[in-house]
């Protein structure tokens, strides 16, 4: 099972919006049970060694794949984010 972390600067507001949209997508795709999801700050993500990838609304410098979550907030380019997350889970 892959471990994904949803991140933003404070670990609360925009990451929660991204999380809810991703959960809805993953449920519709039948993938929610194939990924463990954590939520927090970008700074926290940088200290973790148990993550396979992160989805972040903020710039992140980490050792794992980073998927830009800003399209989940703007509504422009959401499919690309969803497909990238799906590829990470299934890859």
Secondary structure, DSSP 8 states (H G I E B T S, - for coil): -EEEEEEESSSSHHHHHHHHHHHHHHHHTT-GGGEEEEEEEHHHHHH-SS-SEEEESS----SSEEEE-HHHHHSSSHHHHHHHHHHHHH-
